């Protein structure tokens, strides 16, 4: 599975996922520190056919599986 980590996720978490043979990237590594949430989802849709976006909202970690179907 592929993962895209938002800025609220520790780079250590991304390193741990990589140690499990998962493809993982952190927005900071890609120079996308200030990317708005909508753009993060658009980037994930463009880059990943299947995978997950990991983020933190109001102190709660969330993972959204891709593809994300909005209704």
Secondary structure, 3 states (H helix, E strand, C coil): CEEEECCCCCHHHHHHHHHCCCEEEEHHHHCCCCCCHHHHHHHHHHHCCCEEEEEEECCEEEEEEECCCCC
